[in-house]
Amino acid sequence: MKKLYFLRGLFLAVSVCSYLSSCSSSDEGDSSGKNSGPLTNAFAYDEAVHEIGSVVYTTIEKEGYHSFYLSPTKGLVDMDAMLLADDYIKIVVANPKGNVDLASGDNALDYKDVSISSATSGDVSKADLTLTLTSARTMKMSLDAAMKSGRTLRAEYDGFCKQYPQGNEDGIDIALDKSIFALYFGKAQHADTDNYYLILTDATFITDGSRYQLTSSGYELILDLYAAPGESWRDMATGVYEPSDDESDHTYMFRNSGVKYTNTDMIAAFFDLSGPVTVARDADGITTISATFYDESGEKKTIVYKNELKLMNTTSGATLPQISDDVVLESYSAAAYYHGNMLQGAAGLMQINIFDKTYAEGEEGSGGYSVSLFVFNDLFSNPKDAVITPGEYKPATNFTWGTWMPAQEIPIGGGAIPIGTYAHRDDLAGGGMGSFSYAAAGQITISDAGDGQFTVEFDLESREGCVIKGSYTGEIPITDLSDDKSDDDGTSTLIRDYEMDLSHIKEASMHNRETTWIGWDYLPVKDYGCASQIINIGTEANPGYPEDAELDEKGYAHADIMRIELLVEPGTEGMITPGEYPVTPTRFPESFKPGVCARGIILGDEGVTGTRWMRVYSEYAYMEGHACIYDGSIIIEDAGNDEFEIRIKGICVRKHNVTGTWKGRILDGAGNPVKSSGKRVEAKQPRMPHTYPASAVLSAVPEKQNFASNRK
């Protein structure tokens, strides 16, 4: 089985590059001049410089070759006009992808008295040419040629070109076929409409969450559309969208919509749309989106996207890339993993993974599908006895017998991983994690097929309203991944409720920690928006045995000591903030935030630490009892005169109450009394680890681009 490892970012506006030149304006006049310096979209014949006004190329003139025509005359858009003007550099190349050997094959260059080919190589003293067709409509060229007669021809060009014949009799100047983002943003803020945000392109690109980057030159059509809601969010309305700023039906937000062109140097130019946007969809589900704009030379262009348009619902709370269409799994193999009572629901968690053949046998990223089913059934005291239990399973989030768990995301390491029931497409989206479809409703049915085989049928609906469906019949090997133990994990020695006596400790101490145990390692608490306070009411080194303490038969005194680990707002860690601090349910990142008390833990290098009680004896403070506090709260009140009252209402793993009250001064590391911050915290129960709002993990939704800042 393959391992599954797991923007709002503002796109930077780049100013329009003035040298992007079009070839379709109709200005007249001689633009020649003497210049032996650098050229920009121009050519120099014997150092007489001419702007390059039009570029047309064709592939039908000579089989296997591209013929390029570069003319100083502007507005030439086809071969008839180019030949009629009769003033052009003609370049014939077999492969317009870089360096060109003009003396090879039928490659050739002709302009007036400069003629370079294999037949004339003896008359040539220099023929340096690079020519790259960077897209169907753009090219980059550099030429430095000289004849032995003394004639020279230099040229530099990076801009638009026209293909002839262009197959654009339908009026399409720029054809787009890829969708970078096609997002449903939910309800509009100021109208009863749905909001869709599209970024469509003809270029190649890469994405990483909400960020993307073109990897070739090309166009982007960026649209911020609004339409009346349909039966489903996936039913983006067809029709004509007019420019507006009121989010009304069938409008596009002018300031967030437009055309972006990126050249081979990755410099971008931005263009406003010049009229309505039309959206159509045929019976095969192919979407056609057309718009117009004026390019830098003032020529009106038609830009059209035609392909499937798979929308993603950004309102579902998912942060990992989502599959925006139905998943009907063609099952090939399956495997199960018994996790026992991992989610503390008093039921056994059985994870059943079903794969198609591509997912099971293909290379990573090959596009196969799998479905992960989290079902809760029998809890086995001996995990070796674990079996798949037939039955009908309904969705629920309480982890009880006969239910399946809808998919959720768990934040981890700055990202997220899914847990629960979901489909996975191994397409390397989202930085290599692939795409997901999170199940939210439906039924899973498991039946005994005999001979050690099972039939698993699932008919589910994703958060986005898509289908996740399939069935599998066959053997399902089970791997035990459970770690079930009794509730007694060794963090408490108590056999009944315990009331601490802390009265013998006259002064407590406080210090701060930059790192503490979070999840799986010592991690900086500042990374979770917190500062740490450790309050010791007595320590192993100084337990503060009362002078009149009763001694045991060996002559030892015994005493209670208490450690409290608080998480507070950064900047207040040197003071005490009164209030109630609830004990965190875990020490994982989702539980750590200001205003809570970190639960106790036993660590190899620190022993019993975090928020914990200990009872010690002898001058060496041997431990005779301990309890990590797993639940409850710590209440701190300002008692005046630099004193504080601390009330402990803790619960250990054995569900025994650990309580006590202490009052006195709390000293810092320099022996000075710690002051009150003048603020107060209110008890807020930390989130349990099975609920994760989208704001807790990285967003996969891009920020809308604002064309207003790019307008000239």
N, C-alpha and C positions, 0 to 999 in steps of 0.2 A: 504494500500500500504506500502511496506517495505521502510524504510529510507535507503538512499544511502550515507554513510559517507566515506569520503575519509581521476648503482653502478659501480655507478662504484666504487666498493670496491675491494681492493686487497686481494685475498685469501692468508692467511698465510701458508707458507710451513712448514711442520713439519718433522723433520728428521726421517729416517727409524729406526724403533724399532728393535734392533738386536735379540730380543727373539722370533720374529715371525718365527716359524720353520716349514718347509715343511716336508712332509713324503714321498718324492719320489726320493731322491738321492740314489746312489748305493755305498756309501763308505762302506768299511769293517773295522773290527777291534773292539776290546773290549774297550768300553768307561766307564767301571765301575771303581769305586773308593770308598773308605770309606769316608763318609761325613754325619754328623748328623745335618748340617745347612740347610738353606733355599734351596729349589729346584726351578729350572727354566726349564720348559719343560723336566722334568726328573722324575724318580721314584727311591725310595730307598727301597730295600728289605733287612731287617736286617741291614740297614745302608750302604749296598753296592749300590752305585748310578749308574744308567744307564740312558743315554739320551733316550727320547722317539723319535724314528726315524720315525714311521709310525702309523697312526690311521685310521682304517677302521670301518665303522658301517653298520648295515643292519637292516631292519624292517621286513624281510620276514622269519627270523629264528623262531620267536615266535610271534604269532598274538597279537597285542596290545602293543608290547614291542620293545624297541631299544636295540640292542646288540652291544656294543662297544669293539673293540679289539685294545689294545695299545701295540706296540712292540718296543724293542730297535733296531730292524733291520730296516734299512732305505730302501726306495724304494718299499715297499709293497703297492699295489694299489687295490687288490681285495681279496676276501675271500680265493680263492685257494692258493694264495701266502702266506697269513697270516697263514692258517692252515698248509701249508707245512713247514713254518719256525718253527712252534710249540714252540714259545716263546713269550707269550703275556699275558697281564692282560685282563681278560674278565669281562665286567660290563654289567649287564642286568637291565634296568630301564623302568618303565612304562611311566614316564613323565620326559624327560630330560630338565627340566626348573628350576633347582635350587636344593634345599635340597632333598636328597634321603634317605628314610628309607629302609636300606637293609634287615630289618627283616619283611618288609611288602610285602604281595602278592608274586609274583614270582621275585621280585627284587633280584639280586644276584651279588656277586663278587668272582672271583677265580683267584689265582696266586700261583702256587706251593702249599705250605702248608698253605696258607691263603685262607680260604673258608668261605664266609659269606652269609647267607641266613636265611630265617625263620626256616629252618630245623637245622641250626647249631648255632643259636643264643646263646645257652647255652655255647658254646665254645669261645665266642667272648667277649673281654674286652673293645674294642673301635671300633666304626664303623661310623666315621664322613665323609660324602661324599656330595659334591655339584657338580652337573654336568649340564651344560647348553649348548644345541645345539644352538649357537648364530646365525647360518645361516645353509644352507644346506651343507656348506663346511668348517665351523669353529665351534670349541667347546672350552669351558672353563671348567676345572675340578680341584677340590682340594680334596685329599683323605688323611685321617689319620686313619689307621686301626691297630688293634693289637689283637692277639689271646691270650687266657689264657696260651697257651703253651710257650708264649714269642716271637713268630714270629711277626714281624711288617712289615707294608707296607705303605709307604707314596708316594704321587705323586702330582705334580702340572703341569698343561698343559693349554696353551692358544694359539691355532694355528689352522692349517689346518687339515681337515680330509676328507676321501674319503667315499662316500656312495656306497654301493654295493647291488643289481645292480644299476648302476648310470644312466641308460637310456641315456648315452652319447656315444652310439655306433656311433652317427653322429659326434663324435669328439669334442663335446662341454664340456669344463671343467667348465666354469662359464657362467650361463645364466642370462641375464639382462632383465627386463621387464618394467622398469619405465624410464621416461624422466624427468629429473630435469629442464634442459633448452634445447630447440631445436630452435636455433636462426638464422635468416637470417641477416647477418651483412652488406649486400649491396655489392657494387663493391669493389674488392680488390684494394689496393693502388698501386701495382706495376705490375699488369697484367690485361688483359681483362677477368676476371673471377668473379664469385660470391663466396662470403665467407659465410660458414655455421659453426656455433659453437655449439657442442653438448656435453651435460653432461648426461650420461645414467647410471643407477644404478639398483641394486637388493635390495637396502636397503630402509627403510622408511626414510622420510625426511620432513622438513618444509622449506618454503620459505618466505621471507619478502622482496619484491621488487627485487633487484639484489642479495640479500644475500640468502644463503641457509645453512642448517645444517642437517647432518644425525642424525637420532634418533635411529639408530641401526647400528650394524657393517655391513660391506658390501663393495662391489666393485663399483668403478666408472670408466667408459670408457669415456675419455675426448678427443674430436676430433676437430681439427681446419682444416676444409676441404675447398678445392678450386675446382671449376668446371666451365666449359664454361656455359654461361647463357642459360637457356631454354626459353620456351615461357612465363613462369611465374616464379617468384621467388620461388613459392611453388614447382616447379619441380626440386628438388635437384637431380642431375644426379646420376644414378646407375653406377656400374662398379667398377674397381679396382683403388684405390688411392695409389700412391707411396709416400714415404717420400721425402720432398724437402723443400727448403726455398725460392723459387722464385715465389710462388703463381700461378704457372702455372696450366693448366687444369688437373683435376684428380690427385691432390697431396694433402698431408696433411702436415701442418707445424709441423716439428718434435719437435721443442722446446716447442710447446703449446699443444702437444698431448701425451697421455699416459694412464696408469692405476694407480688408486689410491685405496689402501685398507685401511680401517679404522677398527680397532679392537674394542672390547667391552669397552676398556678404552678410546676410541675416539682418539687413537694415530694412525697417518697415515703413510703409507709407499707408495713410489712412484716408478713406474716401467716404463721404456721406452717400446715402441712398437718394435717388432722384425721383422717386415715385412710390407707388404701392408695391406690396409684396404679394405674390400669388402662391397659394398652396393648393395642390391637387393630389389626389390619390387614386390609383387605378384598381381594377378588380383583383390584381395580383398582389396588392399591398405596396406597390412602388410609389413613393412620394416624390413629387416634383415641386420644387420651390424656386421661383424665379424673381429676380429683382434687377433694377438698373442703377447705374451710377455714372458719373463723369470722371474719366481718368485725369491724369495730371495735365494732359495736353488739351483737355476740354472735350474730348470725344466721348459720346455716350456709349456705354457698354452694357450688354445684357449678361448677367451671371446666373447660372442655373444649376441647382443640385437635383440629381435624379438617382435614386437608389432606395433601398429600404431605410426606414428611419426608426431605430429602436430607442424608445424613450426610457429614461431612468427617473424613478420617483425619488426626489430628494427629501420628501416629507416623511419618509418611512422611519427615519432615525438611524438608518444604516450609514456607516462610514466607509465600509469596504465596497469595492465595485460590485454592482448588482446586475444580475441577468434580467433583461427587460422583456423577455418573451417566455413562452411556455417551455417547460422541461418535461419531456416524455421519455423516460429512461428505457433503453433497450438493454435489459439486465444481462450480465455475463457471469459475474461471480459475486460472492459476498463473504463478509467476515464479521464477527461480533466480538465485543469487548465488554467484559463484566466489570463494572466500577463499584459494585456494592452500594453502600449507603453514603456515597461521596457527597451528595447534596443534602444529607440529613433530613430525608423525608420519610424515614422508616420504611422505605421500599428499595428494592434492588434496581440499580440503573444498568440497563443493557443497551449498549450502543451497537446498532446494526448498520454496517456500511455496505452499500450495494453499488457495484461498478459496471460501466459498460466496457466493452472490449478495449477500446482505445485508452481509456483511463487505466485499466488493469495492466495492459501490456505495452502501451506506448511510452515514448520518452516524455519527460516532464515538459509541459507547455504544449503538448500535442493536441489539446482541445477536447479531451475526453470528459465525460460526466460521471459524477458519483452522487449518491444521496446518503446522508447520515441521518439515522433515525434514533432519537433518544427516547426509549420507552422504559416505564417503571413497572416492574412486576415483583416476583418473589425475592425476598432478601434471604440469602442462604448463609447459615452460620458457618458452614464450610464452603468456601468459594469453589472448591474442586467439584462440588455438587451442582454448580450453577448451570441452568439450562434455560433455553428460550421458552417463554410461557405463552401458549396460544391464548388469543382473546382479541377483543376489540378495544382499541385505545383511543381516547378522546384527548383533545388539547387541554392543558392546564399548566399552571405555574407553581403548584404547591407540592410537586414531586411525590405524589401519592400513587398507590397501586392502581393500574389500569389507565394511566394517562401517558401522554407523550409531551415532551417539552418543546414549545416553540423556540425558534432560534433567537439568541441574544448575542451581543458583542461584549467581550471582556477587554478593558483597556490593559495593555501590558507593554512596557518598554517604549512608551511614546506612540504605540500603534494600537492595534486591536486584533483579537482572534474571535471567530464565531464559536458558539457552543449551543447545542440543542439540535433541532431538526432542520436541515437545510440541504439544498442542492449545491454542488460545486462544479464549475467548469474550469478545467485546467488550461487556461489560455494565457497565463503569465501577465494578466492585467494587474493593476495596482502594485507595480514593483515586483511582480513575480508570484503573488499570492493567488491569482486567478480571480474569477467572478463568482458571485454567490446569489442564491435565491432563498430568502428566509421564510420558512413555513410558519404560518400563523393560524391556520384553520384546517379542518378536514379530519379524516379518519385513517388510522392504520389498523389493518387486520392481519393477524398471524394465525395460521392453522397448521396442524400436524399433517404432513403429507405422507407419513409412513416411511419405514426403512431409514430412520435417522434424518429425514429431510423435512424441511418446512417450506410453507408458502407464505410469503410476505407481500401484502398488497397495500399500496398507499395511494390515496387520492386526496391531495392537499392543495391548499391555496396559499400563495406567498403574500407577504405584506403589500406588494404592488398589485395584487389581484391576478397574478399569473398562476398557471397550473403547474404543479409538481406531481407527476403521476407515473406509476409503473408497478411491476410485480416481479417477484423472483421465486422460483421453486428450485430447491436443491439443498445440498449440505451447507451448513453455516458453522464453520469452526469457531470456537469460543476461546479467547485469550483472557486470562484473569489479570485484571489491573487493579483489583480492589485492595484497599488497605484498611479494612474494617477492624476496628477494635472496640472495646467497650468505651463508654463515655469517659472512663477513668484513663486519662492519657499520662498519668504520672505527675501532673503539675500541681496536685494537691494531696496532702496527707490527712486532711480533716475527715473525721467520721461523723461529725455533727456540726451545727451552726457554731460559730465562734465569735465571742465578743472580746476584742483586743483591749488590753490595758496599756495605754501609752502615756499615762500620767507621769511616769518617772523621767520622761524626756522633756527637759526644760526648754531646749532650743533645737530647732530643725535647721537643716542646711539645704542650700539650693545651688545647683550648677547647670550649665547648658551643654548640650551636645550638638555638634555639627552633623553627625551621622547617627543613625540608629537602624535597628533591624526592620527592614520593610520588605515583606514578601519573601525574598530569597537571598538577601544580602544586606550588608551595611550600606545604606544609601544616604545621600545628603537630604536632610529634611526640607531644606529650602527649595528643592526641586518640586516639592508638593505644596508649596505656598505656606509652609509652617516654620516655626521655630520650636525648639525642644527645651523643656524645663524638667529637671530631675529634682524632686523634693524628697529628701531622706529624713524621716522621723526616726532617728537612731540609725546607726550603721553597724556592720559587723566589726569594724575597728573600734567603734565607740557605742556600744549598745545602751549605755547609760543605766546600768543596773542600779536600782534604788538602794540606798544605804541600809534600809531595814528589810531588804528582800529576804524571804525565807530561803534557806539553803536546803538542798536535797541531801540524801544520805552520804554523798561524796563531798559535800561542802560547796557545791556549785550553786550560783544564782542563775535564775532564768528570767528572760525578758522578751517582750514583743518589740519588733521593729517593723517599720512600714516604708516602702518606697512607692512614690507616685511619679509617673511619667506623663506630663501634660504636653499637648500640642497647642501652641498659642500663635497669635498674629505676629509676624515678623516685626521687630521694633519694640515689642513689649516683653521680650524674653528676660530682661533684667528686672522686671517688676512682677507683682502678683495681680492678676485680674480676677476679682471675685466672681462667683457664679457656680453653676452646676455643669460639670464635665462628664458626659456619658462615656462609659467604657466602650472602646471599639469592639465590634464583633470579630474582627480579624486584625492581622498586622499586614494586610495587603494594601496596595496603593489606594484602592477605592475608599478605604476607611480613614485615611489620613487627611485631616483638614484642621484648621484652627478651631479650638473650642471643645476638644475631646480629650479623653484620657486613654493612652495606649495600653492595651491589655498586656498582661504578663506573659512571659515566655522563658523557657529554659534554653540557654545557649551554652555551647561547649566551653567558650572562653570566658563567659561572664557568670555562668551558673543561673540561678533564679533571678530574673531581672524584669524590667518593665514595671508595671504596677503589680506589686506583690506584697504579701505578708510573710514574715519569718519569725520563728521563735528560736532563740539562741540561748546557749548556756556556756559557762566557764569563761575565763579570761581570754580564751582563744575564739570565743563566739562560735562554738560548734552548732550546727543547725540541727534542731530536733523536730521541727515542723515547718511546713511552708504551704503556701497556696497562691498560685497565679490568679489574679482577678480577671475573670472572663466576661463579666457582665455587671450591670449596676451603674453607679455613678459616684463621683467625688464632688462634695460641695464645700466651697471655700467662701468664708465671709470675713470682711474686715472688722476686727474686734477693737480697733482703736489703739493708740499708743504703740504703733508699729507691731501689733500682734494680729494674728489671724486664727480663726477657728476652722478646723478641717474636720468634716464629717465623712466617714468612709461607709458606703453602703455597697459592698461588693458581693459578688457571687462567684464561687469557684466552679471548676469543671464538674465536681460532684454535686452541684446544685446546692451547696451549703452556703449560708449567708456568712460573710466576713464583715463585721461591723466594728466601729469604734469612733471615738472623738478625741481630738487633740487641740490644744490651744497654746499659743506662744509665739515667740519671734522666729522668723526664718532668716538666717544669715547667709550672705553671699560668700564667695571664696575669700574675700578680704576680711571677713568677720563683721561686715556692716549689715545692719538690718535692711531687709528688702522692703521696699515701699509698695503701696498699692498703685496700680496704673490709673485709677480713677475711672476705669471702664468696667463693664460687666458682660459676662457671657451668659447666654441663655441655653438651656439644654436642648440639643437637637440630636435626635437619634442618627448615628452614622448609617449610611446606606449599606444594606446587606449585599453580599457579593454577587447575588443573582439579578440585580437590577442596575442597568447602566444606561443613563441618558446619553444622547448623541454628543452633548457638549463635553462629556468626559473623555472623548477620544478625538483623534484627528478628523477633521471634516474632509469629505470628498467632493464638496460643492465649490466650484470656482466663483470668484467674485466677477460680477458683470463688468465688462470693459466699458469705459465712458469715452465715447468718441468726441465729446465736447472739448476735452483737453487737447485733442489732436487736430482740431480744425484750424485751417489757415485762412 
